[in-house]
Amino acid sequence: MTEVSRRTLLAGTAGIAGAIAGGLGSAAAQNPTQPVAGTQSTPAPNPDAAKANPAKAAGPAQVPSAYRYKVGDVVVTAISDGMRTIPLSDTFVRNQPKDAVNAALKKAYLPENQVPISFTVLLLDIGGRKVLIDTGNGGQAGPVGLVRGTLEDLEIDPASIDQIVISHFHQDHINGLLAADGTPVFPKAQLMVPEKEWAFWMDDGQMSRAPDGLKAGFQNVRRVFKPFEGKVERYAWDKEVAPGLKAVGTPGHTPGHTSFELESGFDTLFIQSDITNLPALFVANPGWHAMFDMDAAAAEAVRRKTYDRLAAERILVAGYHFPFPGAAYLEKQGDGYRYQPIYWRPVL
Protein backbone atom coordinates (compact mmCIF):
# COMPACT_ATOMS: atom_id res chain seq x y z
CA MET A 1 0.00 0.00 0.00
CA THR A 2 1.31 3.51 -0.80
CA GLU A 3 2.36 5.16 2.45
CA VAL A 4 1.20 8.72 3.12
CA SER A 5 4.11 10.86 4.28
CA ARG A 6 4.25 12.59 7.66
CA ARG A 7 4.37 15.93 5.78
CA THR A 8 1.07 15.10 4.06
CA LEU A 9 -0.52 14.04 7.34
CA LEU A 10 0.67 17.18 9.09
CA ALA A 11 -0.82 19.29 6.30
CA GLY A 12 -4.23 17.85 7.00
CA THR A 13 -3.98 17.70 10.79
CA ALA A 14 -5.43 21.11 11.55
CA GLY A 15 -8.43 20.54 9.31
CA ILE A 16 -9.21 17.10 10.65
CA ALA A 17 -8.82 18.21 14.26
CA GLY A 18 -11.15 21.14 13.66
CA ALA A 19 -13.69 18.85 12.04
CA ILE A 20 -13.60 16.42 14.98
CA ALA A 21 -13.97 19.20 17.53
CA GLY A 22 -16.66 21.16 15.68
CA GLY A 23 -18.74 18.33 14.28
CA LEU A 24 -17.51 18.93 10.70
CA GLY A 25 -15.78 16.32 9.71
CA SER A 26 -33.79 21.87 -9.58
CA ALA A 27 -33.49 21.29 -12.42
CA ALA A 28 -34.60 24.14 -14.71
CA ALA A 29 -38.27 24.42 -15.61
CA GLN A 30 -38.84 23.30 -19.19
CA ASN A 31 -41.31 22.39 -21.89
CA PRO A 32 -41.82 18.58 -21.67
CA THR A 33 -41.12 18.36 -25.40
CA GLN A 34 -37.71 20.00 -24.92
CA PRO A 35 -36.02 18.23 -21.99
CA VAL A 36 -32.88 19.51 -20.32
CA ALA A 37 -30.18 17.63 -18.47
CA GLY A 38 -31.30 16.25 -15.14
CA THR A 39 -35.03 16.53 -15.85
CA GLN A 40 -35.77 15.03 -19.22
CA SER A 41 -37.77 12.11 -17.82
CA THR A 42 -40.22 14.31 -15.88
CA PRO A 43 -43.68 13.54 -17.32
CA ALA A 44 -46.18 16.18 -18.36
CA PRO A 45 -49.01 16.75 -15.84
CA ASN A 46 -52.24 14.77 -16.27
CA PRO A 47 -54.89 17.36 -17.29
CA ASP A 48 -57.83 15.33 -15.94
CA ALA A 49 -56.17 14.80 -12.56
CA ALA A 50 -55.23 18.46 -12.45
CA LYS A 51 -58.90 19.47 -12.44
CA ALA A 52 -59.53 17.40 -9.30
CA ASN A 53 -56.36 18.29 -7.41
CA PRO A 54 -53.94 20.58 -9.30
CA ALA A 55 -51.12 20.38 -6.73
CA LYS A 56 -51.20 16.60 -6.41
CA ALA A 57 -51.52 16.05 -10.15
CA ALA A 58 -48.30 17.96 -10.78
CA GLY A 59 -46.29 15.37 -8.84
CA PRO A 60 -44.99 14.68 -5.30
CA ALA A 61 -44.64 17.89 -3.30
CA GLN A 62 -41.28 18.90 -1.91
CA VAL A 63 -40.57 18.34 1.80
CA PRO A 64 -38.64 20.81 4.01
CA SER A 65 -34.94 19.84 4.22
CA ALA A 66 -35.31 17.61 1.15
CA TYR A 67 -35.38 18.26 -2.58
CA ARG A 68 -36.26 15.79 -5.34
CA TYR A 69 -35.07 15.94 -8.94
CA LYS A 70 -34.68 13.40 -11.72
CA VAL A 71 -31.67 12.08 -13.57
CA GLY A 72 -33.14 10.01 -16.37
CA ASP A 73 -35.32 7.45 -14.62
CA VAL A 74 -33.57 7.85 -11.26
CA VAL A 75 -35.21 9.98 -8.58
CA VAL A 76 -32.53 11.85 -6.63
CA THR A 77 -33.52 13.16 -3.20
CA ALA A 78 -31.12 15.68 -1.70
CA ILE A 79 -31.44 15.49 2.09
CA SER A 80 -30.01 18.31 4.16
CA ASP A 81 -28.09 17.24 7.24
CA GLY A 82 -28.01 20.88 8.30
CA MET A 83 -25.44 23.66 8.14
CA ARG A 84 -22.70 24.74 10.49
CA THR A 85 -21.03 28.15 10.52
CA ILE A 86 -17.44 28.23 11.75
CA PRO A 87 -15.11 31.19 12.35
CA LEU A 88 -12.75 31.93 9.48
CA SER A 89 -9.30 30.95 10.74
CA ASP A 90 -6.03 32.19 9.31
CA THR A 91 -5.39 28.70 7.88
CA PHE A 92 -8.84 27.79 6.53
CA VAL A 93 -7.35 28.46 3.08
CA ARG A 94 -3.76 27.42 3.56
CA ASN A 95 -2.24 29.21 0.57
CA GLN A 96 -4.10 32.53 0.78
CA PRO A 97 -4.08 35.38 3.28
CA LYS A 98 -7.19 35.87 5.34
CA ASP A 99 -7.88 39.23 3.65
CA ALA A 100 -8.16 37.52 0.26
CA VAL A 101 -10.57 34.95 1.65
CA ASN A 102 -12.70 37.67 3.22
CA ALA A 103 -12.75 39.52 -0.08
CA ALA A 104 -14.08 36.38 -1.80
CA LEU A 105 -16.75 35.96 0.87
CA LYS A 106 -17.79 39.59 0.47
CA LYS A 107 -17.95 39.22 -3.32
CA ALA A 108 -20.36 36.30 -2.82
CA TYR A 109 -22.51 38.40 -0.41
CA LEU A 110 -21.52 36.23 2.53
CA PRO A 111 -20.53 37.54 5.97
CA GLU A 112 -16.83 38.09 6.42
CA ASN A 113 -14.85 36.10 9.00
CA GLN A 114 -17.41 33.26 8.87
CA VAL A 115 -17.58 30.07 6.81
CA PRO A 116 -21.01 28.47 6.24
CA ILE A 117 -20.68 24.74 5.61
CA SER A 118 -23.69 22.79 4.37
CA PHE A 119 -24.08 19.00 4.48
CA THR A 120 -26.22 17.21 1.88
CA VAL A 121 -26.75 13.46 1.66
CA LEU A 122 -28.18 11.94 -1.53
CA LEU A 123 -30.80 9.20 -1.69
CA LEU A 124 -31.13 7.55 -5.10
CA ASP A 125 -34.17 5.53 -6.14
CA ILE A 126 -32.77 3.27 -8.85
CA GLY A 127 -35.55 1.05 -10.14
CA GLY A 128 -37.08 0.80 -6.67
CA ARG A 129 -33.72 0.19 -4.97
CA LYS A 130 -32.94 2.84 -2.33
CA VAL A 131 -29.26 3.80 -2.40
CA LEU A 132 -27.94 6.30 0.16
CA ILE A 133 -24.66 8.07 -0.58
CA ASP A 134 -23.03 8.98 2.76
CA THR A 135 -24.99 9.36 5.99
CA GLY A 136 -24.30 12.75 7.53
CA ASN A 137 -23.05 13.79 10.96
CA GLY A 138 -25.31 11.55 13.01
CA GLY A 139 -27.27 12.71 16.04
CA GLN A 140 -25.69 15.84 17.48
CA ALA A 141 -26.80 18.86 19.43
CA GLY A 142 -26.96 21.90 17.21
CA PRO A 143 -27.73 22.66 13.57
CA VAL A 144 -26.64 19.32 12.06
CA GLY A 145 -27.81 15.71 12.14
CA LEU A 146 -31.10 16.20 10.29
CA VAL A 147 -31.06 13.14 8.01
CA ARG A 148 -33.13 10.77 10.16
CA GLY A 149 -35.78 13.38 10.85
CA THR A 150 -36.08 14.25 7.18
CA LEU A 151 -36.38 10.59 6.22
CA GLU A 152 -39.28 10.41 8.68
CA ASP A 153 -40.87 13.47 7.03
CA LEU A 154 -40.47 11.72 3.69
CA GLU A 155 -42.13 8.62 5.20
CA ILE A 156 -39.02 6.55 4.47
CA ASP A 157 -38.22 3.87 7.04
CA PRO A 158 -34.42 3.61 7.61
CA ALA A 159 -34.91 -0.17 7.48
CA SER A 160 -36.07 0.22 3.86
CA ILE A 161 -32.68 1.56 2.70
CA ASP A 162 -31.16 -1.19 0.53
CA GLN A 163 -27.62 0.09 0.12
CA ILE A 164 -25.26 2.68 1.61
CA VAL A 165 -22.24 3.81 -0.40
CA ILE A 166 -19.62 5.81 1.50
CA SER A 167 -17.39 8.31 -0.31
CA HIS A 168 -14.69 8.70 2.38
CA PHE A 169 -14.26 8.40 6.12
CA HIS A 170 -14.49 11.93 7.53
CA GLN A 171 -16.96 11.94 10.38
CA ASP A 172 -19.58 14.14 8.70
CA HIS A 173 -19.98 11.37 6.11
CA ILE A 174 -19.94 8.23 8.27
CA ASN A 175 -21.20 9.11 11.76
CA GLY A 176 -24.81 8.87 10.60
CA LEU A 177 -24.36 5.12 10.29
CA LEU A 178 -24.87 4.75 14.05
CA ALA A 179 -27.56 5.83 16.49
CA ALA A 180 -26.61 7.40 19.83
CA ASP A 181 -26.60 3.96 21.47
CA GLY A 182 -24.13 2.63 18.91
CA THR A 183 -26.60 0.49 16.95
CA PRO A 184 -26.89 0.70 13.13
CA VAL A 185 -29.44 3.23 11.90
CA PHE A 186 -29.95 1.36 8.62
CA PRO A 187 -30.11 -2.27 9.80
CA LYS A 188 -30.80 -3.95 6.46
CA ALA A 189 -28.59 -1.91 4.15
CA GLN A 190 -25.64 -3.33 2.25
CA LEU A 191 -22.65 -1.18 3.33
CA MET A 192 -19.99 -0.36 0.73
CA VAL A 193 -16.78 1.65 1.24
CA PRO A 194 -13.80 2.56 -1.00
CA GLU A 195 -11.12 -0.10 -0.70
CA LYS A 196 -8.31 2.50 -0.77
CA GLU A 197 -9.95 4.53 2.00
CA TRP A 198 -10.41 1.41 4.13
CA ALA A 199 -6.80 0.37 3.58
CA PHE A 200 -5.49 3.73 4.84
CA TRP A 201 -7.68 4.31 7.91
CA MET A 202 -7.60 0.69 9.08
CA ASP A 203 -3.81 0.43 8.85
CA ASP A 204 -2.30 0.25 12.35
CA GLY A 205 1.02 1.56 11.05
CA GLN A 206 -0.59 4.66 9.54
CA MET A 207 -2.41 5.32 12.81
CA SER A 208 0.73 4.92 14.91
CA ARG A 209 2.67 7.36 12.71
CA ALA A 210 -0.14 9.90 12.46
CA PRO A 211 0.16 13.25 14.28
CA ASP A 212 -1.85 13.46 17.49
CA GLY A 213 -4.46 15.70 15.88
CA LEU A 214 -5.24 13.04 13.28
CA LYS A 215 -5.38 10.07 15.62
CA ALA A 216 -8.94 10.95 16.65
CA GLY A 217 -9.97 10.46 13.02
CA PHE A 218 -8.53 6.92 13.01
CA GLN A 219 -10.23 6.15 16.29
CA ASN A 220 -13.60 7.43 15.06
CA VAL A 221 -13.41 5.31 11.91
CA ARG A 222 -12.82 2.18 13.95
CA ARG A 223 -15.62 3.07 16.37
CA VAL A 224 -18.14 3.62 13.58
CA PHE A 225 -17.35 0.45 11.63
CA LYS A 226 -16.96 -1.90 14.60
CA PRO A 227 -20.68 -2.91 14.65
CA PHE A 228 -20.35 -3.85 10.95
CA GLU A 229 -17.34 -6.13 11.42
CA GLY A 230 -17.25 -8.70 8.64
CA LYS A 231 -20.16 -7.04 6.82
CA VAL A 232 -18.42 -4.16 5.03
CA GLU A 233 -17.99 -4.61 1.29
CA ARG A 234 -15.00 -2.77 -0.18
CA TYR A 235 -15.31 -1.47 -3.75
CA ALA A 236 -12.70 -0.50 -6.33
CA TRP A 237 -12.62 2.66 -8.41
CA ASP A 238 -14.00 2.64 -11.98
CA LYS A 239 -16.49 -0.07 -11.01
CA GLU A 240 -20.28 0.06 -10.91
CA VAL A 241 -21.45 0.03 -7.28
CA ALA A 242 -25.17 0.16 -8.15
CA PRO A 243 -27.00 0.09 -11.50
CA GLY A 244 -25.78 3.12 -13.46
CA LEU A 245 -23.63 4.39 -10.54
CA LYS A 246 -19.85 4.23 -11.08
CA ALA A 247 -17.19 4.95 -8.46
CA VAL A 248 -14.64 7.55 -9.59
CA GLY A 249 -11.31 7.91 -7.79
CA THR A 250 -10.73 11.53 -6.73
CA PRO A 251 -7.97 11.31 -4.07
CA GLY A 252 -6.43 14.29 -2.33
CA HIS A 253 -9.08 15.29 0.15
CA THR A 254 -8.32 11.89 1.70
CA PRO A 255 -6.21 9.04 0.26
CA GLY A 256 -9.28 7.09 -0.85
CA HIS A 257 -11.71 9.94 -1.51
CA THR A 258 -14.30 8.85 -4.07
CA SER A 259 -16.83 10.60 -6.29
CA PHE A 260 -19.58 8.96 -8.33
CA GLU A 261 -21.05 9.24 -11.81
CA LEU A 262 -24.73 8.44 -12.20
CA GLU A 263 -26.02 7.75 -15.70
CA SER A 264 -29.63 7.09 -16.63
CA GLY A 265 -31.15 7.54 -20.06
CA PHE A 266 -29.51 10.59 -21.62
CA ASP A 267 -28.79 12.22 -18.26
CA THR A 268 -25.63 12.32 -16.13
CA LEU A 269 -25.06 13.52 -12.58
CA PHE A 270 -21.54 13.79 -11.19
CA ILE A 271 -21.60 13.37 -7.40
CA GLN A 272 -18.39 15.08 -6.36
CA SER A 273 -18.44 14.40 -2.60
CA ASP A 274 -15.75 16.73 -1.17
CA ILE A 275 -13.74 17.74 -4.24
CA THR A 276 -14.48 21.27 -3.05
CA ASN A 277 -15.95 22.84 0.04
CA LEU A 278 -17.68 26.25 -0.14
CA PRO A 279 -18.18 27.13 -3.85
CA ALA A 280 -17.67 30.87 -3.29
CA LEU A 281 -14.10 30.08 -2.29
CA PHE A 282 -13.01 26.90 -4.05
CA VAL A 283 -15.12 26.68 -7.22
CA ALA A 284 -14.27 30.26 -8.10
CA ASN A 285 -10.65 29.67 -7.03
CA PRO A 286 -9.72 26.02 -7.72
CA GLY A 287 -6.10 26.70 -6.78
CA TRP A 288 -7.00 27.55 -3.19
CA HIS A 289 -6.19 24.81 -0.69
CA ALA A 290 -8.77 24.03 2.01
CA MET A 291 -7.50 23.03 5.43
CA PHE A 292 -9.47 19.76 5.25
CA ASP A 293 -7.55 18.40 2.22
CA MET A 294 -4.91 15.92 3.36
CA ASP A 295 -2.90 16.25 0.13
CA ALA A 296 -3.70 19.72 -1.13
CA ALA A 297 -1.69 19.49 -4.36
CA ALA A 298 -3.40 16.25 -5.37
CA ALA A 299 -6.80 17.69 -4.44
CA GLU A 300 -6.19 20.74 -6.63
CA ALA A 301 -5.13 18.61 -9.60
CA VAL A 302 -8.25 16.44 -9.27
CA ARG A 303 -10.45 19.53 -8.89
CA ARG A 304 -9.15 21.19 -12.05
CA LYS A 305 -9.27 18.05 -14.17
CA THR A 306 -12.78 17.17 -13.00
CA TYR A 307 -14.22 20.65 -13.34
CA ASP A 308 -12.73 21.19 -16.79
CA ARG A 309 -14.62 18.12 -17.96
CA LEU A 310 -17.89 18.98 -16.18
CA ALA A 311 -17.83 22.49 -17.64
CA ALA A 312 -16.97 21.37 -21.17
CA GLU A 313 -19.64 18.65 -21.21
CA ARG A 314 -22.23 20.67 -19.26
CA ILE A 315 -22.69 17.89 -16.72
CA LEU A 316 -24.79 18.48 -13.62
CA VAL A 317 -22.75 18.18 -10.40
CA ALA A 318 -23.89 17.56 -6.83
CA GLY A 319 -21.61 18.67 -4.00
CA TYR A 320 -21.85 17.48 -0.41
CA HIS A 321 -20.92 20.94 0.90
CA PHE A 322 -22.61 23.02 -1.80
CA PRO A 323 -25.52 25.24 -0.63
CA PHE A 324 -28.67 23.13 -0.37
CA PRO A 325 -29.93 21.38 -2.48
CA GLY A 326 -26.35 21.10 -3.61
CA ALA A 327 -26.69 20.69 -7.40
CA ALA A 328 -25.34 23.07 -10.02
CA TYR A 329 -23.66 23.51 -13.36
CA LEU A 330 -20.12 24.87 -13.64
CA GLU A 331 -18.90 27.21 -16.36
CA LYS A 332 -15.24 27.91 -17.05
CA GLN A 333 -14.48 31.50 -16.09
CA GLY A 334 -10.89 32.72 -16.20
CA ASP A 335 -8.75 30.52 -13.97
CA GLY A 336 -11.82 29.30 -12.10
CA TYR A 337 -15.45 28.42 -12.63
CA ARG A 338 -18.84 30.09 -12.33
CA TYR A 339 -21.36 28.29 -10.13
CA GLN A 340 -24.91 28.11 -11.56
CA PRO A 341 -27.40 26.44 -9.15
CA ILE A 342 -30.26 24.37 -10.53
CA TYR A 343 -33.67 26.00 -10.71
CA TRP A 344 -36.01 25.03 -7.87
CA ARG A 345 -39.22 23.22 -8.81
CA PRO A 346 -42.15 22.95 -6.38
CA VAL A 347 -42.93 19.38 -7.47
CA LEU A 348 -40.93 16.51 -8.93
Summary of the structure (lengths in Angstrom):
residues: 348
radius of gyration: 19.8
end to end distance: 45.0
largest distance: 67.6
contacts: 1179
relative contact order: 0.18
helix: 31%
strand: 28%
